[in-house]
Amino acid sequence: MTVLDETLILEIVAVLADVGTDMSFETLTETYDPANGLVVESSVVSTTVKAAPPFMYEDQVIGTNGIQATDVQTIIAGNVAFTPLIGMDVVWGAEAFTITHITKYASGDDIAAYHLRLSH
């Protein structure tokens, strides 16, 4: 981890603690059943973290890179207890989203923050 990463993570965590909102990320756990050779869903684990409140994309970027008018974006700290993945379900209040794009911010090997595109 670089000094910049360490500084950024602490700043991001502090800002999200002050102005962030609770957002739940749902991770599907799967188990291999050797009796029938199938992978089956075992459970859904929901992890709640502080995130930037979802915000809309600017009009000029809608339609570029697959961004839809109903997509929103958020930011979470890089030190969360899971790795965000495309296709992961996200719940914010009564709204459900799916992660459709992820940008990682880092100056070294460790990720300081994730910028996530969320679609309905």
Phi, psi and chi 1 to 4 in degrees:
 res  aa     phi    psi   chi1   chi2   chi3   chi4
   1 MET       -  134.3  177.8  178.7  -74.8      -
   2 THR   -86.6  163.7   67.1      -      -      -
   3 VAL   -60.3  -39.2  172.9      -      -      -
   4 LEU   -61.4  -45.1 -179.0   58.1      -      -
   5 ASP   -59.0  -46.7  -74.7  -20.1      -      -
   6 GLU   -59.5  -44.1  -70.6  176.1    1.8      -
   7 THR   -65.9  -46.4  -56.4      -      -      -
   8 LEU   -61.6  -44.4  -76.4  174.9      -      -
   9 ILE   -59.7  -45.7  -71.5  173.5      -      -
  10 LEU   -62.5  -41.8  -66.7  175.7      -      -
  11 GLU   -65.9  -44.2  -70.8  -64.6  -36.3      -
  12 ILE   -63.3  -45.2  -68.3  165.3      -      -
  13 VAL   -60.5  -42.7  168.4      -      -      -
  14 ALA   -64.6  -45.3      -      -      -      -
  15 VAL   -64.3  -45.0  167.7      -      -      -
  16 LEU   -66.1  -32.5  -68.3  175.9      -      -
  17 ALA   -64.4  -35.0      -      -      -      -
  18 ASP   -79.4  -46.2  -74.1  -17.3      -      -
  19 VAL  -119.8   -1.5  -60.9      -      -      -
  20 GLY   -74.9  169.2      -      -      -      -
  21 THR  -124.6  154.9 -175.3      -      -      -
  22 ASP   -72.7  131.7  -73.5  -19.9      -      -
  23 MET  -135.3  133.1 -167.4  171.6  -75.4      -
  24 SER  -102.6  132.4  -64.2      -      -      -
  25 PHE  -112.1  126.0  -68.0   78.8      -      -
  26 GLU  -103.8  121.9  -62.7 -178.8  -10.8      -
  27 THR  -109.1  125.4  -53.8      -      -      -
  28 LEU   -86.7  125.3  174.8   65.9      -      -
  29 THR  -100.5  138.3   58.4      -      -      -
  30 GLU  -122.5  151.4  -62.3  176.7  -32.0      -
  31 THR  -128.3  138.4  -54.0      -      -      -
  32 TYR   -85.5  127.4  175.1   71.6      -      -
  33 ASP  -102.2  103.2 -176.6   -8.7      -      -
  34 PRO   -66.2  -20.4   21.0  -27.2      -      -
  35 ALA   -65.1  -37.9      -      -      -      -
  36 ASN  -119.3    0.1   61.3   16.9      -      -
  37 GLY    72.6   19.6      -      -      -      -
  38 LEU  -109.2  150.9  -61.2  174.9      -      -
  39 VAL   -95.7  124.9  175.6      -      -      -
  40 VAL  -121.0  150.4  -65.9      -      -      -
  41 GLU   -70.3  127.3  179.0 -178.8  -36.6      -
  42 SER   -98.5  -45.9   -8.2      -      -      -
  43 SER  -165.9  165.9   63.6      -      -      -
  44 VAL  -111.7  125.3  173.9      -      -      -
  45 VAL  -104.5  125.9  176.1      -      -      -
  46 SER  -105.6  124.5 -177.0      -      -      -
  47 THR  -116.6  123.7  -56.3      -      -      -
  48 THR  -100.1  129.2  -58.3      -      -      -
  49 VAL  -133.4  163.5  -59.5      -      -      -
  50 LYS   -79.2  134.3  -71.2  -67.7 -176.1 -175.4
  51 ALA  -138.9  157.5      -      -      -      -
  52 ALA   -62.9  135.2      -      -      -      -
  53 PRO   -53.7  135.3  -25.7   35.4      -      -
  54 PRO   -55.0  136.2  -24.7   34.2      -      -
  55 PHE  -133.8  150.8   53.7  103.5      -      -
  56 MET   -72.2  160.1  -57.9  -64.3  -69.7      -
  57 TYR   -82.0  151.7  -78.1   90.5      -      -
  58 GLU   -67.3  148.1  -64.9  178.2    8.0      -
  59 ASP   -53.0  -38.4  -71.3  -18.8      -      -
  60 GLN   -69.0  -17.1   63.0  -94.4   26.1      -
  61 VAL   -98.2  -12.0  -61.1      -      -      -
  62 ILE   -64.9  130.9  -66.8  173.5      -      -
  63 GLY    96.6  -11.8      -      -      -      -
  64 THR  -100.3  147.2   63.2      -      -      -
  65 ASN    51.4   30.6  -61.9  -41.0      -      -
  66 GLY    78.4    8.2      -      -      -      -
  67 ILE   -75.0  125.2  -63.0  171.8      -      -
  68 GLN   -98.0  159.0  -55.9  -63.9  -46.8      -
  69 ALA   -61.7  -26.1      -      -      -      -
  70 THR   -92.5   -3.3   56.3      -      -      -
  71 ASP   -70.9  148.8  -70.8   -9.7      -      -
  72 VAL  -127.8  169.7  -65.0      -      -      -
  73 GLN  -131.4  156.0   51.3 -168.1  -38.7      -
  74 THR  -150.1  169.1 -171.1      -      -      -
  75 ILE  -132.4  135.8  -62.9  170.0      -      -
  76 ILE  -126.6  156.5   60.8  172.8      -      -
  77 ALA   -67.5  153.2      -      -      -      -
  78 GLY   -78.2   -8.2      -      -      -      -
  79 ASN   -97.8   24.7   65.5  -13.7      -      -
  80 VAL   -68.9  162.4  -67.9      -      -      -
  81 ALA   -82.6   12.5      -      -      -      -
  82 PHE  -147.2  167.3   62.0   93.2      -      -
  83 THR  -105.9  117.7  -59.5      -      -      -
  84 PRO   -61.7  140.0  -15.1   25.4      -      -
  85 LEU  -130.1  146.8  -58.9  170.3      -      -
  86 ILE   -60.5  133.7  -68.6  175.4      -      -
  87 GLY    96.1  -10.8      -      -      -      -
  88 MET   -69.0  139.8 -177.9  178.7  -84.9      -
  89 ASP   -83.2  140.9  -68.2  -31.7      -      -
  90 VAL  -131.1  136.1  178.9      -      -      -
  91 VAL  -122.3  128.1  177.2      -      -      -
  92 TRP  -129.2  110.4  177.5   60.8      -      -
  93 GLY    60.6 -122.8      -      -      -      -
  94 ALA   -97.2    3.0      -      -      -      -
  95 GLU   -99.9  138.0  -67.6 -168.9   72.1      -
  96 ALA  -112.3  138.5      -      -      -      -
  97 PHE  -134.1  170.2  -58.7   95.3      -      -
  98 THR  -128.1  137.5  -59.8      -      -      -
  99 ILE   -71.7  125.0  -62.3  173.9      -      -
 100 THR  -115.5  -12.3   55.3      -      -      -
 101 HIS  -158.3  143.8 -171.9  -94.1      -      -
 102 ILE  -132.7  131.3  -58.3  168.4      -      -
 103 THR  -117.9  129.6  -58.2      -      -      -
 104 LYS  -100.9  135.9  -59.0  172.1 -170.4  172.9
 105 TYR  -110.4  119.1  -63.8  110.4      -      -
 106 ALA  -157.9  151.5      -      -      -      -
 107 SER  -107.3   -8.6   63.8      -      -      -
 108 GLY  -140.2 -145.4      -      -      -      -
 109 ASP   -76.7  -29.9  -68.3  -25.5      -      -
 110 ASP   -89.4  140.8  -66.2  -51.7      -      -
 111 ILE   -87.2  128.1  -61.9  166.1      -      -
 112 ALA   -84.1  -37.7      -      -      -      -
 113 ALA  -157.8  156.8      -      -      -      -
 114 TYR  -115.9  131.4  -66.1   98.6      -      -
 115 HIS  -104.0  120.5  178.0 -123.4      -      -
 116 LEU  -115.9  134.3  -51.2  174.0      -      -
 117 ARG   -93.6  127.7 -178.1 -170.6  -44.2  157.6
 118 LEU  -116.2  131.8  -53.5  176.0      -      -
 119 SER  -119.7  150.2  -59.8      -      -      -
 120 HIS   -78.8      -  -76.5  -75.8      -      -
